[in-house]
Structures are given as structure tokens and as C-alpha cells.
Amino acid sequence: MAVTVHVIQTGSTLVSPAVPNRSVKKFEYAYTGLFQSRKDRISVPVKAFLVEVNGKKLLIDCG
């Protein structure tokens, strides 16, 4: 069985700095960026995965 995984970067998005490490902040709204200006947010990549198994293709969008 031949399996190939292609990582496709489809863009980026701005999120609260609390998002990558959710164990740091206890305040649940910290992850929404609700009370945070755009300049304080960080850019994170948005990815999709193309998986090929025996000639069949499956596109996985994690968003």
C-alpha cells in the first residue's frame, strides 16, 4: 500500500497569542481575541492535507 501525504498551505490567519498554547490562559475568552486589537494578534498558517492511497485521493481541510 503506497501512501503519500502532501501538505498544502492555503494561507494564514490572525489569532490571539493564547491560541497556540491553550494551557497558559484560564480566561476562556482569551482565545477568541474578543477584547484584543489586531496588532496584538499573531499570524498562524492555515493548512490542508492531500492524502493519496493506492491512486485514490482524499483532501483533508482541518479548518
Predicted model as a PDB file, atoms N, CA, C, CB and O in Angstrom, pLDDT in the B-factor column:
MODEL        1                                                                  
ATOM      1  N   MET A   1       0.856  -1.169   0.000  1.00 82.00           N  
ATOM      2  CA  MET A   1       0.000   0.000   0.000  1.00 82.00           C  
ATOM      3  C   MET A   1       0.903   1.233   0.000  1.00 82.00           C  
ATOM      4  CB  MET A   1      -0.974  -0.003   1.230  1.00 82.00           C  
ATOM      5  O   MET A   1       1.714   1.420   0.907  1.00 82.00           O  
ATOM      6  N   ALA A   2       0.753   2.064  -1.019  1.00 88.00           N  
ATOM      7  CA  ALA A   2       1.533   3.295  -1.120  1.00 88.00           C  
ATOM      8  C   ALA A   2       0.706   4.463  -0.598  1.00 88.00           C  
ATOM      9  CB  ALA A   2       1.981   3.551  -2.585  1.00 88.00           C  
ATOM     10  O   ALA A   2      -0.412   4.701  -1.056  1.00 88.00           O  
ATOM     11  N   VAL A   3       1.268   5.187   0.366  1.00 94.00           N  
ATOM     12  CA  VAL A   3       0.585   6.345   0.944  1.00 94.00           C  
ATOM     13  C   VAL A   3       1.492   7.560   0.799  1.00 94.00           C  
ATOM     14  CB  VAL A   3       0.214   6.098   2.447  1.00 94.00           C  
ATOM     15  O   VAL A   3       2.666   7.519   1.167  1.00 94.00           O  
ATOM     16  N   THR A   4       0.940   8.634   0.263  1.00 95.00           N  
ATOM     17  CA  THR A   4       1.669   9.889   0.135  1.00 95.00           C  
ATOM     18  C   THR A   4       0.821  10.990   0.759  1.00 95.00           C  
ATOM     19  CB  THR A   4       2.003  10.208  -1.364  1.00 95.00           C  
ATOM     20  O   THR A   4      -0.386  11.062   0.530  1.00 95.00           O  
ATOM     21  N   VAL A   5       1.463  11.845   1.549  1.00 96.00           N  
ATOM     22  CA  VAL A   5       0.756  12.970   2.170  1.00 96.00           C  
ATOM     23  C   VAL A   5       1.400  14.262   1.681  1.00 96.00           C  
ATOM     24  CB  VAL A   5       0.794  12.879   3.741  1.00 96.00           C  
ATOM     25  O   VAL A   5       2.606  14.458   1.830  1.00 96.00           O  
ATOM     26  N   HIS A   6       0.599  15.133   1.103  1.00 96.00           N  
ATOM     27  CA  HIS A   6       1.051  16.445   0.641  1.00 96.00           C  
ATOM     28  C   HIS A   6       0.479  17.495   1.590  1.00 96.00           C  
ATOM     29  CB  HIS A   6       0.610  16.719  -0.849  1.00 96.00           C  
ATOM     30  O   HIS A   6      -0.725  17.514   1.841  1.00 96.00           O  
ATOM     31  N   VAL A   7       1.334  18.364   2.114  1.00 96.00           N  
ATOM     32  CA  VAL A   7       0.891  19.456   2.982  1.00 96.00           C  
ATOM     33  C   VAL A   7       0.721  20.692   2.104  1.00 96.00           C  
ATOM     34  CB  VAL A   7       1.916  19.719   4.160  1.00 96.00           C  
ATOM     35  O   VAL A   7       1.648  21.090   1.398  1.00 96.00           O  
ATOM     36  N   ILE A   8      -0.454  21.293   2.149  1.00 95.00           N  
ATOM     37  CA  ILE A   8      -0.762  22.453   1.319  1.00 95.00           C  
ATOM     38  C   ILE A   8      -1.057  23.629   2.243  1.00 95.00           C  
ATOM     39  CB  ILE A   8      -1.971  22.167   0.360  1.00 95.00           C  
ATOM     40  O   ILE A   8      -2.016  23.597   3.014  1.00 95.00           O  
ATOM     41  N   GLN A   9      -0.229  24.666   2.160  1.00 93.00           N  
ATOM     42  CA  GLN A   9      -0.502  25.870   2.952  1.00 93.00           C  
ATOM     43  C   GLN A   9      -1.439  26.745   2.138  1.00 93.00           C  
ATOM     44  CB  GLN A   9       0.825  26.642   3.323  1.00 93.00           C  
ATOM     45  O   GLN A   9      -1.085  27.219   1.059  1.00 93.00           O  
ATOM     46  N   THR A  10      -2.639  26.953   2.668  1.00 91.00           N  
ATOM     47  CA  THR A  10      -3.666  27.679   1.923  1.00 91.00           C  
ATOM     48  C   THR A  10      -3.736  29.160   2.277  1.00 91.00           C  
ATOM     49  CB  THR A  10      -5.003  27.048   2.166  1.00 91.00           C  
ATOM     50  O   THR A  10      -4.475  29.917   1.647  1.00 91.00           O  
ATOM     51  N   GLY A  11      -2.972  29.571   3.277  1.00 92.00           N  
ATOM     52  CA  GLY A  11      -2.977  30.974   3.686  1.00 92.00           C  
ATOM     53  C   GLY A  11      -2.578  31.099   5.139  1.00 92.00           C  
ATOM     54  O   GLY A  11      -1.878  30.244   5.681  1.00 92.00           O  
ATOM     55  N   SER A  12      -3.028  32.172   5.763  1.00 92.00           N  
ATOM     56  CA  SER A  12      -2.753  32.382   7.185  1.00 92.00           C  
ATOM     57  C   SER A  12      -3.909  33.155   7.792  1.00 92.00           C  
ATOM     58  CB  SER A  12      -1.407  33.139   7.399  1.00 92.00           C  
ATOM     59  O   SER A  12      -4.738  33.724   7.082  1.00 92.00           O  
ATOM     60  N   THR A  13      -3.950  33.165   9.109  1.00 87.00           N  
ATOM     61  CA  THR A  13      -4.997  33.903   9.814  1.00 87.00           C  
ATOM     62  C   THR A  13      -4.406  34.516  11.073  1.00 87.00           C  
ATOM     63  CB  THR A  13      -6.201  32.979  10.162  1.00 87.00           C  
ATOM     64  O   THR A  13      -3.391  34.040  11.582  1.00 87.00           O  
ATOM     65  N   LEU A  14      -5.035  35.566  11.574  1.00 87.00           N  
ATOM     66  CA  LEU A  14      -4.590  36.213  12.799  1.00 87.00           C  
ATOM     67  C   LEU A  14      -5.389  35.671  13.978  1.00 87.00           C  
ATOM     68  CB  LEU A  14      -4.736  37.751  12.697  1.00 87.00           C  
ATOM     69  O   LEU A  14      -6.619  35.619  13.940  1.00 87.00           O  
ATOM     70  N   VAL A  15      -4.673  35.268  15.026  1.00 83.00           N  
ATOM     71  CA  VAL A  15      -5.328  34.731  16.221  1.00 83.00           C  
ATOM     72  C   VAL A  15      -4.706  35.329  17.471  1.00 83.00           C  
ATOM     73  CB  VAL A  15      -5.228  33.192  16.259  1.00 83.00           C  
ATOM     74  O   VAL A  15      -3.643  35.948  17.416  1.00 83.00           O  
ATOM     75  N   SER A  16      -5.371  35.141  18.579  1.00 80.00           N  
ATOM     76  CA  SER A  16      -4.831  35.565  19.869  1.00 80.00           C  
ATOM     77  C   SER A  16      -3.563  34.770  20.163  1.00 80.00           C  
ATOM     78  CB  SER A  16      -5.880  35.375  21.007  1.00 80.00           C  
ATOM     79  O   SER A  16      -3.501  33.589  19.822  1.00 80.00           O  
ATOM     80  N   PRO A  17      -2.550  35.377  20.785  1.00 79.00           N  
ATOM     81  CA  PRO A  17      -1.342  34.637  21.149  1.00 79.00           C  
ATOM     82  C   PRO A  17      -1.634  33.486  22.121  1.00 79.00           C  
ATOM     83  CB  PRO A  17      -0.324  35.585  21.765  1.00 79.00           C  
ATOM     84  O   PRO A  17      -0.785  32.615  22.309  1.00 79.00           O  
ATOM     85  N   ALA A  18      -2.810  33.471  22.736  1.00 75.00           N  
ATOM     86  CA  ALA A  18      -3.170  32.394  23.655  1.00 75.00           C  
ATOM     87  C   ALA A  18      -3.551  31.109  22.919  1.00 75.00           C  
ATOM     88  CB  ALA A  18      -4.318  32.835  24.544  1.00 75.00           C  
ATOM     89  O   ALA A  18      -3.546  30.037  23.523  1.00 75.00           O  
ATOM     90  N   VAL A  19      -3.877  31.195  21.641  1.00 74.00           N  
ATOM     91  CA  VAL A  19      -4.369  30.029  20.903  1.00 74.00           C  
ATOM     92  C   VAL A  19      -3.348  28.890  20.791  1.00 74.00           C  
ATOM     93  CB  VAL A  19      -4.786  30.455  19.525  1.00 74.00           C  
ATOM     94  O   VAL A  19      -3.711  27.748  21.073  1.00 74.00           O  
ATOM     95  N   PRO A  20      -2.096  29.136  20.396  1.00 71.00           N  
ATOM     96  CA  PRO A  20      -1.170  28.012  20.245  1.00 71.00           C  
ATOM     97  C   PRO A  20      -0.897  27.223  21.532  1.00 71.00           C  
ATOM     98  CB  PRO A  20       0.120  28.520  19.712  1.00 71.00           C  
ATOM     99  O   PRO A  20      -0.599  26.030  21.466  1.00 71.00           O  
ATOM    100  N   ASN A  21      -0.995  27.862  22.683  1.00 71.00           N  
ATOM    101  CA  ASN A  21      -0.740  27.165  23.941  1.00 71.00           C  
ATOM    102  C   ASN A  21      -1.928  27.389  24.880  1.00 71.00           C  
ATOM    103  CB  ASN A  21       0.594  27.657  24.596  1.00 71.00           C  
ATOM    104  O   ASN A  21      -1.897  28.287  25.721  1.00 71.00           O  
ATOM    105  N   ARG A  22      -2.954  26.588  24.736  1.00 65.00           N  
ATOM    106  CA  ARG A  22      -4.199  26.799  25.482  1.00 65.00           C  
ATOM    107  C   ARG A  22      -4.091  26.516  26.970  1.00 65.00           C  
ATOM    108  CB  ARG A  22      -5.271  25.945  24.910  1.00 65.00           C  
ATOM    109  O   ARG A  22      -5.032  26.805  27.709  1.00 65.00           O  
ATOM    110  N   SER A  23      -2.985  25.966  27.436  1.00 66.00           N  
ATOM    111  CA  SER A  23      -2.861  25.671  28.868  1.00 66.00           C  
ATOM    112  C   SER A  23      -2.397  26.892  29.665  1.00 66.00           C  
ATOM    113  CB  SER A  23      -1.886  24.514  29.082  1.00 66.00           C  
ATOM    114  O   SER A  23      -2.407  26.857  30.896  1.00 66.00           O  
ATOM    115  N   VAL A  24      -1.992  27.970  28.990  1.00 61.00           N  
ATOM    116  CA  VAL A  24      -1.442  29.144  29.674  1.00 61.00           C  
ATOM    117  C   VAL A  24      -2.524  30.035  30.272  1.00 61.00           C  
ATOM    118  CB  VAL A  24      -0.598  29.951  28.713  1.00 61.00           C  
ATOM    119  O   VAL A  24      -2.407  30.474  31.416  1.00 61.00           O  
ATOM    120  N   LYS A  25      -3.569  30.303  29.507  1.00 57.00           N  
ATOM    121  CA  LYS A  25      -4.618  31.234  29.938  1.00 57.00           C  
ATOM    122  C   LYS A  25      -5.810  30.473  30.519  1.00 57.00           C  
ATOM    123  CB  LYS A  25      -5.077  32.120  28.757  1.00 57.00           C  
ATOM    124  O   LYS A  25      -6.234  29.453  29.975  1.00 57.00           O  
ATOM    125  N   LYS A  26      -6.336  30.978  31.621  1.00 62.00           N  
ATOM    126  CA  LYS A  26      -7.511  30.355  32.241  1.00 62.00           C  
ATOM    127  C   LYS A  26      -8.809  31.019  31.779  1.00 62.00           C  
ATOM    128  CB  LYS A  26      -7.404  30.427  33.769  1.00 62.00           C  
ATOM    129  O   LYS A  26      -9.870  30.395  31.805  1.00 62.00           O  
ATOM    130  N   PHE A  27      -8.725  32.274  31.359  1.00 63.00           N  
ATOM    131  CA  PHE A  27      -9.895  33.037  30.928  1.00 63.00           C  
ATOM    132  C   PHE A  27     -10.313  32.557  29.536  1.00 63.00           C  
ATOM    133  CB  PHE A  27      -9.595  34.573  30.923  1.00 63.00           C  
ATOM    134  O   PHE A  27      -9.571  32.773  28.578  1.00 63.00           O  
ATOM    135  N   GLU A  28     -11.468  31.918  29.396  1.00 65.00           N  
ATOM    136  CA  GLU A  28     -11.852  31.280  28.140  1.00 65.00           C  
ATOM    137  C   GLU A  28     -11.967  32.249  26.968  1.00 65.00           C  
ATOM    138  CB  GLU A  28     -13.152  30.571  28.320  1.00 65.00           C  
ATOM    139  O   GLU A  28     -11.761  31.846  25.823  1.00 65.00           O  
ATOM    140  N   TYR A  29     -12.293  33.521  27.226  1.00 63.00           N  
ATOM    141  CA  TYR A  29     -12.402  34.488  26.133  1.00 63.00           C  
ATOM    142  C   TYR A  29     -11.034  34.944  25.616  1.00 63.00           C  
ATOM    143  CB  TYR A  29     -13.201  35.694  26.592  1.00 63.00           C  
ATOM    144  O   TYR A  29     -10.961  35.616  24.587  1.00 63.00           O  
ATOM    145  N   ALA A  30      -9.965  34.592  26.304  1.00 64.00           N  
ATOM    146  CA  ALA A  30      -8.625  34.959  25.838  1.00 64.00           C  
ATOM    147  C   ALA A  30      -8.335  34.354  24.475  1.00 64.00           C  
ATOM    148  CB  ALA A  30      -7.565  34.510  26.845  1.00 64.00           C  
ATOM    149  O   ALA A  30      -7.572  34.926  23.698  1.00 64.00           O  
ATOM    150  N   TYR A  31      -8.927  33.209  24.174  1.00 62.00           N  
ATOM    151  CA  TYR A  31      -8.665  32.527  22.905  1.00 62.00           C  
ATOM    152  C   TYR A  31      -9.434  33.116  21.737  1.00 62.00           C  
ATOM    153  CB  TYR A  31      -9.000  31.075  23.031  1.00 62.00           C  
ATOM    154  O   TYR A  31      -9.091  32.864  20.582  1.00 62.00           O  
ATOM    155  N   THR A  32     -10.463  33.893  22.018  1.00 67.00           N  
ATOM    156  CA  THR A  32     -11.278  34.459  20.951  1.00 67.00           C  
ATOM    157  C   THR A  32     -10.677  35.726  20.361  1.00 67.00           C  
ATOM    158  CB  THR A  32     -12.659  34.749  21.462  1.00 67.00           C  
ATOM    159  O   THR A  32     -10.973  36.076  19.219  1.00 67.00           O  
ATOM    160  N   GLY A  33      -9.835  36.419  21.129  1.00 66.00           N  
ATOM    161  CA  GLY A  33      -9.308  37.699  20.683  1.00 66.00           C  
ATOM    162  C   GLY A  33     -10.356  38.797  20.783  1.00 66.00           C  
ATOM    163  O   GLY A  33     -10.179  39.882  20.228  1.00 66.00           O  
ATOM    164  N   LEU A  34     -11.445  38.519  21.489  1.00 68.00           N  
ATOM    165  CA  LEU A  34     -12.587  39.428  21.577  1.00 68.00           C  
ATOM    166  C   LEU A  34     -12.216  40.823  22.079  1.00 68.00           C  
ATOM    167  CB  LEU A  34     -13.631  38.837  22.480  1.00 68.00           C  
ATOM    168  O   LEU A  34     -12.694  41.821  21.540  1.00 68.00           O  
ATOM    169  N   PHE A  35     -11.380  40.897  23.090  1.00 68.00           N  
ATOM    170  CA  PHE A  35     -11.001  42.198  23.659  1.00 68.00           C  
ATOM    171  C   PHE A  35      -9.569  42.568  23.288  1.00 68.00           C  
ATOM    172  CB  PHE A  35     -11.156  42.179  25.187  1.00 68.00           C  
ATOM    173  O   PHE A  35      -8.878  43.224  24.068  1.00 68.00           O  
ATOM    174  N   GLN A  36      -9.127  42.164  22.130  1.00 73.00           N  
ATOM    175  CA  GLN A  36      -7.734  42.342  21.720  1.00 73.00           C  
ATOM    176  C   GLN A  36      -7.677  43.029  20.354  1.00 73.00           C  
ATOM    177  CB  GLN A  36      -6.995  40.975  21.674  1.00 73.00           C  
ATOM    178  O   GLN A  36      -8.450  42.700  19.454  1.00 73.00           O  
ATOM    179  N   SER A  37      -6.766  43.974  20.209  1.00 77.00           N  
ATOM    180  CA  SER A  37      -6.642  44.659  18.918  1.00 77.00           C  
ATOM    181  C   SER A  37      -5.930  43.752  17.914  1.00 77.00           C  
ATOM    182  CB  SER A  37      -5.874  46.002  19.077  1.00 77.00           C  
ATOM    183  O   SER A  37      -5.227  42.816  18.297  1.00 77.00           O  
ATOM    184  N   ARG A  38      -6.119  44.038  16.643  1.00 78.00           N  
ATOM    185  CA  ARG A  38      -5.493  43.236  15.577  1.00 78.00           C  
ATOM    186  C   ARG A  38      -3.969  43.260  15.675  1.00 78.00           C  
ATOM    187  CB  ARG A  38      -5.931  43.750  14.197  1.00 78.00           C  
ATOM    188  O   ARG A  38      -3.312  42.273  15.346  1.00 78.00           O  
ATOM    189  N   LYS A  39      -3.408  44.376  16.124  1.00 85.00           N  
ATOM    190  CA  LYS A  39      -1.937  44.485  16.180  1.00 85.00           C  
ATOM    191  C   LYS A  39      -1.326  43.566  17.233  1.00 85.00           C  
ATOM    192  CB  LYS A  39      -1.528  45.927  16.469  1.00 85.00           C  
ATOM    193  O   LYS A  39      -0.133  43.267  17.173  1.00 85.00           O  
ATOM    194  N   ASP A  40      -2.130  43.115  18.197  1.00 82.00           N  
ATOM    195  CA  ASP A  40      -1.625  42.218  19.236  1.00 82.00           C  
ATOM    196  C   ASP A  40      -1.791  40.749  18.884  1.00 82.00           C  
ATOM    197  CB  ASP A  40      -2.323  42.500  20.536  1.00 82.00           C  
ATOM    198  O   ASP A  40      -1.364  39.884  19.649  1.00 82.00           O  
ATOM    199  N   ARG A  41      -2.394  40.453  17.757  1.00 85.00           N  
ATOM    200  CA  ARG A  41      -2.601  39.068  17.348  1.00 85.00           C  
ATOM    201  C   ARG A  41      -1.387  38.532  16.592  1.00 85.00           C  
ATOM    202  CB  ARG A  41      -3.859  38.952  16.480  1.00 85.00           C  
ATOM    203  O   ARG A  41      -0.550  39.303  16.124  1.00 85.00           O  
ATOM    204  N   ILE A  42      -1.299  37.216  16.478  1.00 87.00           N  
ATOM    205  CA  ILE A  42      -0.185  36.603  15.743  1.00 87.00           C  
ATOM    206  C   ILE A  42      -0.728  35.879  14.512  1.00 87.00           C  
ATOM    207  CB  ILE A  42       0.613  35.615  16.655  1.00 87.00           C  
ATOM    208  O   ILE A  42      -1.880  35.444  14.486  1.00 87.00           O  
ATOM    209  N   SER A  43       0.112  35.762  13.508  1.00 90.00           N  
ATOM    210  CA  SER A  43      -0.262  35.084  12.271  1.00 90.00           C  
ATOM    211  C   SER A  43       0.095  33.599  12.379  1.00 90.00           C  
ATOM    212  CB  SER A  43       0.444  35.736  11.046  1.00 90.00           C  
ATOM    213  O   SER A  43       1.215  33.253  12.753  1.00 90.00           O  
ATOM    214  N   VAL A  44      -0.850  32.734  12.053  1.00 88.00           N  
ATOM    215  CA  VAL A  44      -0.602  31.298  12.041  1.00 88.00           C  
ATOM    216  C   VAL A  44      -1.002  30.744  10.669  1.00 88.00           C  
ATOM    217  CB  VAL A  44      -1.389  30.580  13.191  1.00 88.00           C  
ATOM    218  O   VAL A  44      -1.948  31.234  10.052  1.00 88.00           O  
ATOM    219  N   PRO A  45      -0.284  29.729  10.198  1.00 90.00           N  
ATOM    220  CA  PRO A  45      -0.614  29.169   8.882  1.00 90.00           C  
ATOM    221  C   PRO A  45      -1.909  28.359   8.910  1.00 90.00           C  
ATOM    222  CB  PRO A  45       0.529  28.290   8.386  1.00 90.00           C  
ATOM    223  O   PRO A  45      -2.280  27.776   9.929  1.00 90.00           O  
ATOM    224  N   VAL A  46      -2.576  28.342   7.773  1.00 91.00           N  
ATOM    225  CA  VAL A  46      -3.763  27.513   7.582  1.00 91.00           C  
ATOM    226  C   VAL A  46      -3.374  26.447   6.565  1.00 91.00           C  
ATOM    227  CB  VAL A  46      -5.022  28.365   7.098  1.00 91.00           C  
ATOM    228  O   VAL A  46      -2.931  26.766   5.461  1.00 91.00           O  
ATOM    229  N   LYS A  47      -3.541  25.183   6.939  1.00 93.00           N  
ATOM    230  CA  LYS A  47      -3.075  24.095   6.084  1.00 93.00           C  
ATOM    231  C   LYS A  47      -4.198  23.132   5.738  1.00 93.00           C  
ATOM    232  CB  LYS A  47      -1.943  23.345   6.758  1.00 93.00           C  
ATOM    233  O   LYS A  47      -5.200  23.024   6.445  1.00 93.00           O  
ATOM    234  N   ALA A  48      -3.995  22.437   4.627  1.00 95.00           N  
ATOM    235  CA  ALA A  48      -4.850  21.327   4.218  1.00 95.00           C  
ATOM    236  C   ALA A  48      -3.897  20.183   3.852  1.00 95.00           C  
ATOM    237  CB  ALA A  48      -5.813  21.725   2.998  1.00 95.00           C  
ATOM    238  O   ALA A  48      -2.710  20.401   3.612  1.00 95.00           O  
ATOM    239  N   PHE A  49      -4.431  18.985   3.816  1.00 96.00           N  
ATOM    240  CA  PHE A  49      -3.598  17.813   3.522  1.00 96.00           C  
ATOM    241  C   PHE A  49      -4.241  17.004   2.408  1.00 96.00           C  
ATOM    242  CB  PHE A  49      -3.400  16.933   4.790  1.00 96.00           C  
ATOM    243  O   PHE A  49      -5.436  16.709   2.445  1.00 96.00           O  
ATOM    244  N   LEU A  50      -3.432  16.651   1.417  1.00 97.00           N  
ATOM    245  CA  LEU A  50      -3.887  15.776   0.333  1.00 97.00           C  
ATOM    246  C   LEU A  50      -3.247  14.421   0.571  1.00 97.00           C  
ATOM    247  CB  LEU A  50      -3.514  16.353  -1.098  1.00 97.00           C  
ATOM    248  O   LEU A  50      -2.024  14.292   0.511  1.00 97.00           O  
ATOM    249  N   VAL A  51      -4.056  13.417   0.840  1.00 97.00           N  
ATOM    250  CA  VAL A  51      -3.560  12.076   1.120  1.00 97.00           C  
ATOM    251  C   VAL A  51      -3.880  11.202  -0.087  1.00 97.00           C  
ATOM    252  CB  VAL A  51      -4.192  11.489   2.433  1.00 97.00           C  
ATOM    253  O   VAL A  51      -5.026  11.131  -0.531  1.00 97.00           O  
ATOM    254  N   GLU A  52      -2.846  10.537  -0.614  1.00 97.00           N  
ATOM    255  CA  GLU A  52      -3.034   9.621  -1.734  1.00 97.00           C  
ATOM    256  C   GLU A  52      -2.755   8.204  -1.258  1.00 97.00           C  
ATOM    257  CB  GLU A  52      -2.113   9.998  -2.932  1.00 97.00           C  
ATOM    258  O   GLU A  52      -1.687   7.919  -0.716  1.00 97.00           O  
ATOM    259  N   VAL A  53      -3.728   7.315  -1.467  1.00 95.00           N  
ATOM    260  CA  VAL A  53      -3.588   5.914  -1.089  1.00 95.00           C  
ATOM    261  C   VAL A  53      -4.001   5.065  -2.291  1.00 95.00           C  
ATOM    262  CB  VAL A  53      -4.454   5.570   0.183  1.00 95.00           C  
ATOM    263  O   VAL A  53      -5.156   5.081  -2.717  1.00 95.00           O  
ATOM    264  N   ASN A  54      -3.041   4.333  -2.819  1.00 91.00           N  
ATOM    265  CA  ASN A  54      -3.302   3.440  -3.960  1.00 91.00           C  
ATOM    266  C   ASN A  54      -4.058   4.126  -5.097  1.00 91.00           C  
ATOM    267  CB  ASN A  54      -4.089   2.232  -3.496  1.00 91.00           C  
ATOM    268  O   ASN A  54      -5.009   3.573  -5.650  1.00 91.00           O  
ATOM    269  N   GLY A  55      -3.619   5.341  -5.436  1.00 89.00           N  
ATOM    270  CA  GLY A  55      -4.220   6.067  -6.547  1.00 89.00           C  
ATOM    271  C   GLY A  55      -5.478   6.847  -6.217  1.00 89.00           C  
ATOM    272  O   GLY A  55      -5.963   7.606  -7.056  1.00 89.00           O  
ATOM    273  N   LYS A  56      -6.014   6.685  -5.035  1.00 95.00           N  
ATOM    274  CA  LYS A  56      -7.199   7.439  -4.616  1.00 95.00           C  
ATOM    275  C   LYS A  56      -6.744   8.634  -3.792  1.00 95.00           C  
ATOM    276  CB  LYS A  56      -8.188   6.541  -3.799  1.00 95.00           C  
ATOM    277  O   LYS A  56      -5.777   8.542  -3.037  1.00 95.00           O  
ATOM    278  N   LYS A  57      -7.436   9.746  -3.936  1.00 96.00           N  
ATOM    279  CA  LYS A  57      -7.053  10.993  -3.272  1.00 96.00           C  
ATOM    280  C   LYS A  57      -8.124  11.433  -2.270  1.00 96.00           C  
ATOM    281  CB  LYS A  57      -6.814  12.101  -4.313  1.00 96.00           C  
ATOM    282  O   LYS A  57      -9.323  11.331  -2.529  1.00 96.00           O  
ATOM    283  N   LEU A  58      -7.662  11.919  -1.131  1.00 96.00           N  
ATOM    284  CA  LEU A  58      -8.543  12.435  -0.081  1.00 96.00           C  
ATOM    285  C   LEU A  58      -7.992  13.782   0.372  1.00 96.00           C  
ATOM    286  CB  LEU A  58      -8.653  11.430   1.129  1.00 96.00           C  
ATOM    287  O   LEU A  58      -6.838  13.870   0.793  1.00 96.00           O  
ATOM    288  N   LEU A  59      -8.801  14.825   0.290  1.00 96.00           N  
ATOM    289  CA  LEU A  59      -8.394  16.155   0.729  1.00 96.00           C  
ATOM    290  C   LEU A  59      -8.947  16.380   2.135  1.00 96.00           C  
ATOM    291  CB  LEU A  59      -8.896  17.263  -0.263  1.00 96.00           C  
ATOM    292  O   LEU A  59     -10.150  16.253   2.361  1.00 96.00           O  
ATOM    293  N   ILE A  60      -8.064  16.714   3.077  1.00 95.00           N  
ATOM    294  CA  ILE A  60      -8.461  16.954   4.465  1.00 95.00           C  
ATOM    295  C   ILE A  60      -8.234  18.423   4.768  1.00 95.00           C  
ATOM    296  CB  ILE A  60      -7.664  16.042   5.462  1.00 95.00           C  
ATOM    297  O   ILE A  60      -7.107  18.913   4.706  1.00 95.00           O  
ATOM    298  N   ASP A  61      -9.318  19.125   5.097  1.00 90.00           N  
ATOM    299  CA  ASP A  61      -9.268  20.532   5.466  1.00 90.00           C  
ATOM    300  C   ASP A  61      -9.528  20.603   6.966  1.00 90.00           C  
ATOM    301  CB  ASP A  61     -10.314  21.391   4.650  1.00 90.00           C  
ATOM    302  O   ASP A  61     -10.634  20.312   7.422  1.00 90.00           O  
ATOM    303  N   CYS A  62      -8.518  20.987   7.729  1.00 79.00           N  
ATOM    304  CA  CYS A  62      -8.635  20.971   9.190  1.00 79.00           C  
ATOM    305  C   CYS A  62      -9.358  22.191   9.749  1.00 79.00           C  
ATOM    306  CB  CYS A  62      -7.266  20.880   9.807  1.00 79.00           C  
ATOM    307  O   CYS A  62      -9.529  22.295  10.963  1.00 79.00           O  
ATOM    308  N   GLY A  63      -9.779  23.098   8.909  1.00 70.00           N  
ATOM    309  CA  GLY A  63     -10.460  24.297   9.380  1.00 70.00           C  
ATOM    310  C   GLY A  63     -11.914  24.054   9.510  1.00 70.00           C  
ATOM    311  O   GLY A  63     -12.658  24.955   9.897  1.00 70.00           O  
TER     312      GLY A  63                                                      
ENDMDL                                                                          
END                                                                             
